[in-house]
Amino acid sequence: MSENAQKKSWAKGLGSEFKKVIWPDKMAVAKRTAAVVSVSVALGIIIALIDFLVQNGVDILVSLG
């Protein structure tokens, strides 16, 4: 089988697999996007808070010594 024929066969197989995919509707995509953004913001705030507390804790310990 030539290289060109292999590429065509691969592309044909890829096309048939894409037809099997059940794509989500716009509302599902919007909900999932909102969930990802919300969790990312919440985790960012939690990490920033922990960082702030640890940094201040270290500063207090250094100033005592």
All heavy atoms as TSV, in Angstrom:
chain	resi	resn	atom	element	x	y	z
A	1	MET	N	N	0.853	-1.181	0.000
A	1	MET	CA	C	0.000	0.000	0.000
A	1	MET	C	C	0.893	1.236	0.000
A	1	MET	O	O	1.821	1.341	0.787
A	1	MET	CB	C	-0.896	-0.038	1.238
A	1	MET	CG	C	-1.958	1.032	1.254
A	1	MET	SD	S	-2.926	1.051	2.763
A	1	MET	CE	C	-4.338	0.091	2.291
A	2	SER	N	N	0.593	2.180	-0.878
A	2	SER	CA	C	1.420	3.379	-0.970
A	2	SER	C	C	1.123	4.311	0.200
A	2	SER	O	O	0.115	4.196	0.893
A	2	SER	CB	C	1.147	4.108	-2.281
A	2	SER	OG	O	-0.111	4.725	-2.246
A	3	GLU	N	N	2.046	5.239	0.409
A	3	GLU	CA	C	1.900	6.195	1.514
A	3	GLU	C	C	0.661	7.060	1.314
A	3	GLU	O	O	-0.052	7.363	2.276
A	3	GLU	CB	C	3.150	7.066	1.602
A	3	GLU	CG	C	3.145	7.992	2.800
A	3	GLU	CD	C	4.432	8.780	2.917
A	3	GLU	OE1	O	5.491	8.283	2.505
A	3	GLU	OE2	O	4.356	9.907	3.439
A	4	ASN	N	N	0.381	7.448	0.094
A	4	ASN	CA	C	-0.782	8.272	-0.205
A	4	ASN	C	C	-2.077	7.513	0.086
A	4	ASN	O	O	-3.027	8.069	0.637
A	4	ASN	CB	C	-0.742	8.735	-1.663
A	4	ASN	CG	C	-1.674	9.893	-1.933
A	4	ASN	OD1	O	-2.072	10.595	-1.012
A	4	ASN	ND2	N	-2.031	10.078	-3.194
A	5	ALA	N	N	-2.111	6.233	-0.265
A	5	ALA	CA	C	-3.294	5.410	-0.003
A	5	ALA	C	C	-3.492	5.230	1.499
A	5	ALA	O	O	-4.632	5.217	1.978
A	5	ALA	CB	C	-3.149	4.056	-0.689
A	6	GLN	N	N	-2.405	5.107	2.253
A	6	GLN	CA	C	-2.512	4.983	3.705
A	6	GLN	C	C	-3.108	6.247	4.318
A	6	GLN	O	O	-3.933	6.182	5.224
A	6	GLN	CB	C	-1.144	4.709	4.324
A	6	GLN	CG	C	-0.634	3.300	4.102
A	6	GLN	CD	C	0.755	3.103	4.686
A	6	GLN	OE1	O	1.514	4.047	4.840
A	6	GLN	NE2	N	1.078	1.858	5.016
A	7	LYS	N	N	-2.677	7.408	3.821
A	7	LYS	CA	C	-3.200	8.676	4.334
A	7	LYS	C	C	-4.690	8.804	4.052
A	7	LYS	O	O	-5.451	9.247	4.901
A	7	LYS	CB	C	-2.438	9.850	3.717
A	7	LYS	CG	C	-1.042	10.014	4.249
A	7	LYS	CD	C	-0.340	11.201	3.611
A	7	LYS	CE	C	1.088	11.315	4.095
A	7	LYS	NZ	N	1.792	12.441	3.469
A	8	LYS	N	N	-5.120	8.391	2.843
A	8	LYS	CA	C	-6.540	8.464	2.494
A	8	LYS	C	C	-7.348	7.507	3.370
A	8	LYS	O	O	-8.436	7.852	3.821
A	8	LYS	CB	C	-6.744	8.139	1.014
A	8	LYS	CG	C	-6.326	9.257	0.089
A	8	LYS	CD	C	-6.596	8.908	-1.353
A	8	LYS	CE	C	-6.152	10.032	-2.267
A	8	LYS	NZ	N	-6.392	9.724	-3.678
A	9	SER	N	N	-6.813	6.327	3.603
A	9	SER	CA	C	-7.505	5.348	4.447
A	9	SER	C	C	-7.620	5.866	5.871
A	9	SER	O	O	-8.667	5.727	6.513
A	9	SER	CB	C	-6.738	4.021	4.422
A	9	SER	OG	O	-7.307	3.109	5.321
A	10	TRP	N	N	-6.552	6.482	6.375
A	10	TRP	CA	C	-6.569	7.033	7.734
A	10	TRP	C	C	-7.590	8.160	7.841
A	10	TRP	O	O	-8.361	8.229	8.789
A	10	TRP	CB	C	-5.173	7.546	8.091
A	10	TRP	CG	C	-5.104	8.175	9.436
A	10	TRP	CD1	C	-4.986	7.539	10.634
A	10	TRP	CD2	C	-5.177	9.578	9.731
A	10	TRP	NE1	N	-4.967	8.458	11.655
A	10	TRP	CE2	C	-5.089	9.715	11.137
A	10	TRP	CE3	C	-5.300	10.722	8.970
A	10	TRP	CZ2	C	-5.118	10.954	11.773
A	10	TRP	CZ3	C	-5.338	11.947	9.597
A	10	TRP	CH2	C	-5.248	12.050	10.978
A	11	ALA	N	N	-7.615	9.045	6.837
A	11	ALA	CA	C	-8.553	10.164	6.836
A	11	ALA	C	C	-9.993	9.653	6.753
A	11	ALA	O	O	-10.890	10.196	7.415
A	11	ALA	CB	C	-8.259	11.109	5.680
A	12	LYS	N	N	-10.231	8.624	5.987
A	12	LYS	CA	C	-11.575	8.048	5.868
A	12	LYS	C	C	-12.004	7.450	7.208
A	12	LYS	O	O	-13.137	7.645	7.654
A	12	LYS	CB	C	-11.594	6.980	4.772
A	12	LYS	CG	C	-12.957	6.414	4.495
A	12	LYS	CD	C	-12.923	5.409	3.357
A	12	LYS	CE	C	-14.299	4.835	3.119
A	12	LYS	NZ	N	-14.281	3.824	2.044
A	13	GLY	N	N	-11.100	6.758	7.872
A	13	GLY	CA	C	-11.396	6.187	9.181
A	13	GLY	C	C	-11.654	7.267	10.212
A	13	GLY	O	O	-12.560	7.146	11.046
A	14	LEU	N	N	-10.873	8.340	10.146
A	14	LEU	CA	C	-11.062	9.451	11.068
A	14	LEU	C	C	-12.433	10.093	10.855
A	14	LEU	O	O	-13.145	10.388	11.812
A	14	LEU	CB	C	-9.954	10.493	10.859
A	14	LEU	CG	C	-9.970	11.700	11.790
A	14	LEU	CD1	C	-9.721	11.273	13.227
A	14	LEU	CD2	C	-8.919	12.700	11.354
A	15	GLY	N	N	-12.812	10.270	9.613
A	15	GLY	CA	C	-14.126	10.842	9.301
A	15	GLY	C	C	-15.256	9.981	9.818
A	15	GLY	O	O	-16.237	10.484	10.373
A	16	SER	N	N	-15.125	8.668	9.684
A	16	SER	CA	C	-16.186	7.786	10.173
A	16	SER	C	C	-16.259	7.798	11.696
A	16	SER	O	O	-17.346	7.688	12.270
A	16	SER	CB	C	-15.992	6.361	9.657
A	16	SER	OG	O	-14.854	5.763	10.240
A	17	GLU	N	N	-15.136	7.953	12.371
A	17	GLU	CA	C	-15.148	8.033	13.835
A	17	GLU	C	C	-15.786	9.342	14.309
A	17	GLU	O	O	-16.508	9.358	15.300
A	17	GLU	CB	C	-13.732	7.916	14.401
A	17	GLU	CG	C	-13.127	6.528	14.286
A	17	GLU	CD	C	-13.927	5.462	15.025
A	17	GLU	OE1	O	-14.408	5.747	16.135
A	17	GLU	OE2	O	-14.076	4.368	14.469
A	18	PHE	N	N	-15.526	10.440	13.601
A	18	PHE	CA	C	-16.123	11.722	13.978
A	18	PHE	C	C	-17.639	11.695	13.833
A	18	PHE	O	O	-18.354	12.372	14.561
A	18	PHE	CB	C	-15.539	12.865	13.141
A	18	PHE	CG	C	-14.406	13.573	13.822
A	18	PHE	CD1	C	-13.093	13.330	13.461
A	18	PHE	CD2	C	-14.656	14.479	14.841
A	18	PHE	CE1	C	-12.050	13.974	14.092
A	18	PHE	CE2	C	-13.620	15.129	15.482
A	18	PHE	CZ	C	-12.319	14.876	15.113
A	19	LYS	N	N	-18.155	10.890	12.895
A	19	LYS	CA	C	-19.605	10.774	12.728
A	19	LYS	C	C	-20.240	10.038	13.904
A	19	LYS	O	O	-21.417	10.223	14.184
A	19	LYS	CB	C	-19.923	10.054	11.417
A	19	LYS	CG	C	-19.614	10.888	10.188
A	19	LYS	CD	C	-19.889	10.120	8.923
A	19	LYS	CE	C	-19.446	10.933	7.711
A	19	LYS	NZ	N	-19.589	10.174	6.475
A	20	LYS	N	N	-19.480	9.219	14.625
A	20	LYS	CA	C	-19.997	8.464	15.769
A	20	LYS	C	C	-20.060	9.309	17.042
A	20	LYS	O	O	-20.753	8.944	17.978
A	20	LYS	CB	C	-19.114	7.242	16.045
A	20	LYS	CG	C	-19.110	6.219	14.938
A	20	LYS	CD	C	-18.167	5.086	15.300
A	20	LYS	CE	C	-17.989	4.117	14.156
A	20	LYS	NZ	N	-17.015	3.065	14.496
A	21	VAL	N	N	-19.340	10.425	17.066
A	21	VAL	CA	C	-19.266	11.253	18.264
A	21	VAL	C	C	-20.611	11.938	18.499
A	21	VAL	O	O	-21.232	12.450	17.574
A	21	VAL	CB	C	-18.160	12.324	18.136
A	21	VAL	CG1	C	-18.171	13.277	19.324
A	21	VAL	CG2	C	-16.797	11.656	18.006
A	22	ILE	N	N	-21.074	11.915	19.750
A	22	ILE	CA	C	-22.294	12.636	20.121
A	22	ILE	C	C	-21.840	13.972	20.704
A	22	ILE	O	O	-21.325	14.033	21.825
A	22	ILE	CB	C	-23.121	11.838	21.149
A	22	ILE	CG1	C	-23.521	10.500	20.557
A	22	ILE	CG2	C	-24.334	12.639	21.587
A	22	ILE	CD1	C	-24.158	9.556	21.547
A	23	TRP	N	N	-21.993	15.044	19.947
A	23	TRP	CA	C	-21.522	16.354	20.355
A	23	TRP	C	C	-22.529	16.989	21.308
A	23	TRP	O	O	-23.735	16.911	21.095
A	23	TRP	CB	C	-21.305	17.247	19.133
A	23	TRP	CG	C	-20.266	16.692	18.201
A	23	TRP	CD1	C	-20.478	15.992	17.065
A	23	TRP	CD2	C	-18.845	16.763	18.366
A	23	TRP	NE1	N	-19.279	15.635	16.498
A	23	TRP	CE2	C	-18.264	16.089	17.278
A	23	TRP	CE3	C	-18.021	17.332	19.328
A	23	TRP	CZ2	C	-16.894	15.971	17.121
A	23	TRP	CZ3	C	-16.645	17.215	19.166
A	23	TRP	CH2	C	-16.097	16.551	18.081
A	24	PRO	N	N	-22.052	17.653	22.363
A	24	PRO	CA	C	-22.978	18.294	23.300
A	24	PRO	C	C	-23.610	19.542	22.687
A	24	PRO	O	O	-23.033	20.171	21.804
A	24	PRO	CB	C	-22.080	18.672	24.486
A	24	PRO	CG	C	-20.721	18.787	23.902
A	24	PRO	CD	C	-20.660	17.798	22.779
A	25	ASP	N	N	-24.811	19.887	23.181
A	25	ASP	CA	C	-25.459	21.102	22.693
A	25	ASP	C	C	-24.860	22.332	23.379
A	25	ASP	O	O	-24.055	22.216	24.301
A	25	ASP	CB	C	-26.971	21.042	22.903
A	25	ASP	CG	C	-27.357	20.872	24.364
A	25	ASP	OD1	O	-26.466	20.710	25.211
A	25	ASP	OD2	O	-28.572	20.900	24.650
A	26	LYS	N	N	-25.268	23.506	22.925
A	26	LYS	CA	C	-24.683	24.753	23.436
A	26	LYS	C	C	-24.917	24.920	24.926
A	26	LYS	O	O	-24.052	25.419	25.648
A	26	LYS	CB	C	-25.255	25.952	22.682
A	26	LYS	CG	C	-24.768	26.083	21.267
A	26	LYS	CD	C	-25.339	27.316	20.593
A	26	LYS	CE	C	-24.870	27.416	19.163
A	26	LYS	NZ	N	-25.397	28.613	18.500
A	27	MET	N	N	-26.079	24.519	25.414
A	27	MET	CA	C	-26.400	24.681	26.837
A	27	MET	C	C	-25.485	23.809	27.691
A	27	MET	O	O	-25.001	24.254	28.737
A	27	MET	CB	C	-27.868	24.328	27.076
A	27	MET	CG	C	-28.359	24.771	28.399
A	27	MET	SD	S	-28.241	26.555	28.505
A	27	MET	CE	C	-29.060	26.839	30.024
A	28	ALA	N	N	-25.237	22.584	27.264
A	28	ALA	CA	C	-24.348	21.692	28.011
A	28	ALA	C	C	-22.922	22.240	28.035
A	28	ALA	O	O	-22.251	22.199	29.072
A	28	ALA	CB	C	-24.366	20.289	27.403
A	29	VAL	N	N	-22.472	22.765	26.908
A	29	VAL	CA	C	-21.130	23.354	26.842
A	29	VAL	C	C	-21.040	24.558	27.766
A	29	VAL	O	O	-20.053	24.731	28.494
A	29	VAL	CB	C	-20.763	23.733	25.390
A	29	VAL	CG1	C	-19.463	24.517	25.345
A	29	VAL	CG2	C	-20.664	22.496	24.522
A	30	ALA	N	N	-22.080	25.399	27.776
A	30	ALA	CA	C	-22.090	26.585	28.632
A	30	ALA	C	C	-22.055	26.193	30.106
A	30	ALA	O	O	-21.320	26.793	30.899
A	30	ALA	CB	C	-23.322	27.435	28.328
A	31	LYS	N	N	-22.841	25.186	30.489
A	31	LYS	CA	C	-22.867	24.740	31.884
A	31	LYS	C	C	-21.510	24.182	32.314
A	31	LYS	O	O	-21.020	24.475	33.404
A	31	LYS	CB	C	-23.952	23.682	32.093
A	31	LYS	CG	C	-25.348	24.236	32.098
A	31	LYS	CD	C	-26.367	23.133	32.326
A	31	LYS	CE	C	-27.777	23.660	32.317
A	31	LYS	NZ	N	-28.766	22.593	32.523
A	32	ARG	N	N	-20.925	23.374	31.459
A	32	ARG	CA	C	-19.620	22.783	31.794
A	32	ARG	C	C	-18.530	23.844	31.851
A	32	ARG	O	O	-17.646	23.787	32.710
A	32	ARG	CB	C	-19.272	21.692	30.783
A	32	ARG	CG	C	-20.185	20.491	30.911
A	32	ARG	CD	C	-19.945	19.464	29.843
A	32	ARG	NE	N	-20.952	18.408	29.949
A	32	ARG	CZ	C	-21.156	17.505	29.028
A	32	ARG	NH1	N	-20.447	17.519	27.908
A	32	ARG	NH2	N	-22.084	16.582	29.189
A	33	THR	N	N	-18.593	24.815	30.956
A	33	THR	CA	C	-17.618	25.901	30.963
A	33	THR	C	C	-17.754	26.714	32.245
A	33	THR	O	O	-16.748	27.052	32.891
A	33	THR	CB	C	-17.810	26.806	29.738
A	33	THR	OG1	O	-17.645	26.021	28.558
A	33	THR	CG2	C	-16.812	27.949	29.732
A	34	ALA	N	N	-18.989	27.011	32.640
A	34	ALA	CA	C	-19.222	27.767	33.874
A	34	ALA	C	C	-18.709	26.984	35.083
A	34	ALA	O	O	-18.123	27.564	36.006
A	34	ALA	CB	C	-20.707	28.068	34.026
A	35	ALA	N	N	-18.909	25.674	35.079
A	35	ALA	CA	C	-18.427	24.849	36.184
A	35	ALA	C	C	-16.897	24.878	36.261
A	35	ALA	O	O	-16.327	25.018	37.349
A	35	ALA	CB	C	-18.924	23.413	36.033
A	36	VAL	N	N	-16.236	24.756	35.131
A	36	VAL	CA	C	-14.772	24.771	35.107
A	36	VAL	C	C	-14.234	26.118	35.574
A	36	VAL	O	O	-13.300	26.186	36.388
A	36	VAL	CB	C	-14.242	24.431	33.691
A	36	VAL	CG1	C	-12.757	24.714	33.576
A	36	VAL	CG2	C	-14.530	22.976	33.359
A	37	VAL	N	N	-14.838	27.196	35.095
A	37	VAL	CA	C	-14.384	28.532	35.495
A	37	VAL	C	C	-14.617	28.744	36.989
A	37	VAL	O	O	-13.747	29.256	37.703
A	37	VAL	CB	C	-15.084	29.620	34.652
A	37	VAL	CG1	C	-14.819	31.014	35.210
A	37	VAL	CG2	C	-14.630	29.538	33.201
A	38	SER	N	N	-15.790	28.331	37.487
A	38	SER	CA	C	-16.106	28.496	38.910
A	38	SER	C	C	-15.131	27.727	39.799
A	38	SER	O	O	-14.622	28.269	40.789
A	38	SER	CB	C	-17.526	28.009	39.196
A	38	SER	OG	O	-18.452	28.735	38.446
A	39	VAL	N	N	-14.873	26.489	39.465
A	39	VAL	CA	C	-13.947	25.676	40.262
A	39	VAL	C	C	-12.536	26.252	40.183
A	39	VAL	O	O	-11.824	26.296	41.194
A	39	VAL	CB	C	-13.986	24.204	39.804
A	39	VAL	CG1	C	-12.873	23.393	40.432
A	39	VAL	CG2	C	-15.337	23.586	40.134
A	40	SER	N	N	-12.131	26.717	39.019
A	40	SER	CA	C	-10.798	27.299	38.870
A	40	SER	C	C	-10.644	28.554	39.723
A	40	SER	O	O	-9.621	28.732	40.396
A	40	SER	CB	C	-10.528	27.643	37.400
A	40	SER	OG	O	-10.542	26.482	36.608
A	41	VAL	N	N	-11.661	29.412	39.713
A	41	VAL	CA	C	-11.606	30.631	40.527
A	41	VAL	C	C	-11.585	30.273	42.011
A	41	VAL	O	O	-10.795	30.828	42.786
A	41	VAL	CB	C	-12.790	31.570	40.187
A	41	VAL	CG1	C	-12.922	32.686	41.204
A	41	VAL	CG2	C	-12.633	32.136	38.787
A	42	ALA	N	N	-12.440	29.336	42.422
A	42	ALA	CA	C	-12.494	28.934	43.834
A	42	ALA	C	C	-11.153	28.359	44.286
A	42	ALA	O	O	-10.645	28.718	45.361
A	42	ALA	CB	C	-13.612	27.920	44.051
A	43	LEU	N	N	-10.559	27.487	43.485
A	43	LEU	CA	C	-9.261	26.915	43.850
A	43	LEU	C	C	-8.176	27.985	43.873
A	43	LEU	O	O	-7.288	27.954	44.730
A	43	LEU	CB	C	-8.885	25.792	42.889
A	43	LEU	CG	C	-9.631	24.483	43.095
A	43	LEU	CD1	C	-9.268	23.477	42.013
A	43	LEU	CD2	C	-9.342	23.900	44.467
A	44	GLY	N	N	-8.235	28.931	42.951
A	44	GLY	CA	C	-7.272	30.031	42.945
A	44	GLY	C	C	-7.362	30.848	44.222
A	44	GLY	O	O	-6.344	31.224	44.810
A	45	ILE	N	N	-8.591	31.127	44.659
A	45	ILE	CA	C	-8.779	31.878	45.899
A	45	ILE	C	C	-8.263	31.087	47.100
A	45	ILE	O	O	-7.583	31.640	47.973
A	45	ILE	CB	C	-10.267	32.258	46.072
A	45	ILE	CG1	C	-10.652	33.308	45.029
A	45	ILE	CG2	C	-10.554	32.766	47.482
A	45	ILE	CD1	C	-12.141	33.566	44.925
A	46	ILE	N	N	-8.568	29.796	47.138
A	46	ILE	CA	C	-8.101	28.952	48.248
A	46	ILE	C	C	-6.575	28.917	48.292
A	46	ILE	O	O	-5.964	29.068	49.355
A	46	ILE	CB	C	-8.692	27.528	48.132
A	46	ILE	CG1	C	-10.199	27.581	48.397
A	46	ILE	CG2	C	-8.000	26.558	49.083
A	46	ILE	CD1	C	-10.934	26.297	48.059
A	47	ILE	N	N	-5.948	28.722	47.145
A	47	ILE	CA	C	-4.481	28.669	47.090
A	47	ILE	C	C	-3.886	30.017	47.495
A	47	ILE	O	O	-2.894	30.069	48.235
A	47	ILE	CB	C	-4.006	28.236	45.688
A	47	ILE	CG1	C	-4.375	26.768	45.459
A	47	ILE	CG2	C	-2.508	28.459	45.521
A	47	ILE	CD1	C	-4.184	26.285	44.039
A	48	ALA	N	N	-4.478	31.127	47.038
A	48	ALA	CA	C	-3.979	32.452	47.407
A	48	ALA	C	C	-4.109	32.674	48.911
A	48	ALA	O	O	-3.204	33.230	49.541
A	48	ALA	CB	C	-4.736	33.529	46.640
A	49	LEU	N	N	-5.219	32.234	49.497
A	49	LEU	CA	C	-5.434	32.380	50.936
A	49	LEU	C	C	-4.407	31.567	51.733
A	49	LEU	O	O	-3.813	32.072	52.688
A	49	LEU	CB	C	-6.859	31.950	51.301
A	49	LEU	CG	C	-7.261	32.093	52.760
A	49	LEU	CD1	C	-7.199	33.554	53.186
A	49	LEU	CD2	C	-8.656	31.538	52.978
A	50	ILE	N	N	-4.188	30.328	51.320
A	50	ILE	CA	C	-3.184	29.492	52.000
A	50	ILE	C	C	-1.806	30.115	51.868
A	50	ILE	O	O	-1.033	30.178	52.837
A	50	ILE	CB	C	-3.210	28.049	51.439
A	50	ILE	CG1	C	-4.508	27.359	51.842
A	50	ILE	CG2	C	-1.999	27.252	51.915
A	50	ILE	CD1	C	-4.738	26.020	51.156
A	51	ASP	N	N	-1.473	30.610	50.678
A	51	ASP	CA	C	-0.180	31.256	50.458
A	51	ASP	C	C	-0.021	32.481	51.366
A	51	ASP	O	O	1.029	32.670	51.982
A	51	ASP	CB	C	-0.058	31.665	48.994
A	51	ASP	CG	C	1.261	32.341	48.688
A	51	ASP	OD1	O	2.318	31.732	48.955
A	51	ASP	OD2	O	1.236	33.492	48.198
A	52	PHE	N	N	-1.073	33.293	51.463
A	52	PHE	CA	C	-1.044	34.477	52.311
A	52	PHE	C	C	-0.825	34.090	53.771
A	52	PHE	O	O	0.006	34.681	54.468
A	52	PHE	CB	C	-2.356	35.249	52.148
A	52	PHE	CG	C	-2.475	36.447	53.037
A	52	PHE	CD1	C	-1.800	37.621	52.739
A	52	PHE	CD2	C	-3.265	36.406	54.182
A	52	PHE	CE1	C	-1.907	38.730	53.554
A	52	PHE	CE2	C	-3.379	37.503	55.009
A	52	PHE	CZ	C	-2.699	38.671	54.698
A	53	LEU	N	N	-1.556	33.093	54.246
A	53	LEU	CA	C	-1.431	32.667	55.640
A	53	LEU	C	C	-0.042	32.090	55.936
A	53	LEU	O	O	0.551	32.391	56.982
A	53	LEU	CB	C	-2.516	31.647	55.986
A	53	LEU	CG	C	-3.953	32.186	55.986
A	53	LEU	CD1	C	-4.941	31.045	56.164
A	53	LEU	CD2	C	-4.129	33.250	57.045
A	54	VAL	N	N	0.468	31.277	55.036
A	54	VAL	CA	C	1.797	30.697	55.239
A	54	VAL	C	C	2.858	31.789	55.225
A	54	VAL	O	O	3.763	31.802	56.068
A	54	VAL	CB	C	2.090	29.612	54.174
A	54	VAL	CG1	C	3.548	29.196	54.196
A	54	VAL	CG2	C	1.183	28.407	54.384
A	55	GLN	N	N	2.761	32.711	54.287
A	55	GLN	CA	C	3.746	33.790	54.196
A	55	GLN	C	C	3.738	34.642	55.465
A	55	GLN	O	O	4.789	34.968	56.012
A	55	GLN	CB	C	3.478	34.674	52.977
A	55	GLN	CG	C	4.518	35.754	52.775
A	55	GLN	CD	C	5.901	35.188	52.496
A	55	GLN	OE1	O	6.045	34.249	51.720
A	55	GLN	NE2	N	6.915	35.734	53.122
A	56	ASN	N	N	2.560	34.992	55.950
A	56	ASN	CA	C	2.471	35.779	57.179
A	56	ASN	C	C	2.960	34.971	58.386
A	56	ASN	O	O	3.588	35.530	59.293
A	56	ASN	CB	C	1.056	36.280	57.412
A	56	ASN	CG	C	0.723	37.456	56.537
A	56	ASN	OD1	O	1.613	38.151	56.050
A	56	ASN	ND2	N	-0.559	37.662	56.285
A	57	GLY	N	N	2.690	33.688	58.400
A	57	GLY	CA	C	3.178	32.829	59.474
A	57	GLY	C	C	4.698	32.793	59.490
A	57	GLY	O	O	5.328	32.881	60.546
A	58	VAL	N	N	5.300	32.675	58.328
A	58	VAL	CA	C	6.755	32.665	58.230
A	58	VAL	C	C	7.328	34.021	58.673
A	58	VAL	O	O	8.324	34.092	59.405
A	58	VAL	CB	C	7.219	32.296	56.803
A	58	VAL	CG1	C	8.711	32.546	56.617
A	58	VAL	CG2	C	6.878	30.856	56.485
A	59	ASP	N	N	6.698	35.094	58.241
A	59	ASP	CA	C	7.164	36.438	58.644
A	59	ASP	C	C	7.091	36.615	60.159
A	59	ASP	O	O	8.010	37.194	60.759
A	59	ASP	CB	C	6.304	37.518	57.944
A	59	ASP	CG	C	6.605	37.626	56.467
A	59	ASP	OD1	O	7.647	37.105	56.013
A	59	ASP	OD2	O	5.767	38.242	55.760
A	60	ILE	N	N	6.028	36.134	60.779
A	60	ILE	CA	C	5.914	36.225	62.238
A	60	ILE	C	C	7.013	35.411	62.918
A	60	ILE	O	O	7.648	35.876	63.866
A	60	ILE	CB	C	4.504	35.766	62.695
A	60	ILE	CG1	C	3.458	36.783	62.249
A	60	ILE	CG2	C	4.458	35.564	64.203
A	60	ILE	CD1	C	2.027	36.313	62.433
A	61	LEU	N	N	7.253	34.196	62.413
A	61	LEU	CA	C	8.291	33.357	63.010
A	61	LEU	C	C	9.670	33.985	62.849
A	61	LEU	O	O	10.501	33.918	63.775
A	61	LEU	CB	C	8.270	31.959	62.385
A	61	LEU	CG	C	7.069	31.084	62.744
A	61	LEU	CD1	C	7.126	29.783	61.946
A	61	LEU	CD2	C	7.024	30.796	64.239
A	62	VAL	N	N	9.934	34.597	61.709
A	62	VAL	CA	C	11.234	35.227	61.471
A	62	VAL	C	C	11.399	36.451	62.378
A	62	VAL	O	O	12.480	36.687	62.941
A	62	VAL	CB	C	11.391	35.608	59.979
A	62	VAL	CG1	C	12.586	36.501	59.766
A	62	VAL	CG2	C	11.495	34.364	59.125
A	63	SER	N	N	10.345	37.220	62.562
A	63	SER	CA	C	10.449	38.429	63.394
A	63	SER	C	C	10.607	38.080	64.864
A	63	SER	O	O	11.143	38.884	65.637
A	63	SER	CB	C	9.222	39.319	63.176
A	63	SER	OG	O	8.067	38.704	63.701
A	64	LEU	N	N	10.138	36.909	65.284
A	64	LEU	CA	C	10.303	36.483	66.683
A	64	LEU	C	C	11.738	36.043	66.977
A	64	LEU	O	O	12.194	36.108	68.108
A	64	LEU	CB	C	9.353	35.340	67.020
A	64	LEU	CG	C	7.859	35.677	67.051
A	64	LEU	CD1	C	7.058	34.409	67.313
A	64	LEU	CD2	C	7.551	36.713	68.109
A	65	GLY	N	N	12.414	35.555	65.963
A	65	GLY	CA	C	13.743	34.983	66.155
A	65	GLY	C	C	14.819	35.945	66.073
A	65	GLY	O	O	15.484	36.669	66.569
